[in-house]
């Protein structure tokens, strides 16, 4: 059974710490290593998450991100595309 895909975006209050991330954009969460998405901690005990930014990756504190299932993101994007002006 494949693992669910997750996406994350930076919380507005942390935007200054991550100038490479846009607050309104959802980024793919990628494994820190195969099968592990959000369990690594730094020396301060903070949970870390790795997100894909184009062809690169950025490791971010997990509490600085908002998470959701990629399936939810795809459903919301389809709803926005389908809600054009009424004819």
Secondary structure, DSSP 8 states (H G I E B T S, - for coil): -----EEEEE-GGGGGG-TTS-TT--EEEE-SBTTBSS--B-TT--BEEEEEETTEEEEEEGGGEEEEEHHHHHHHHHHHHT-----
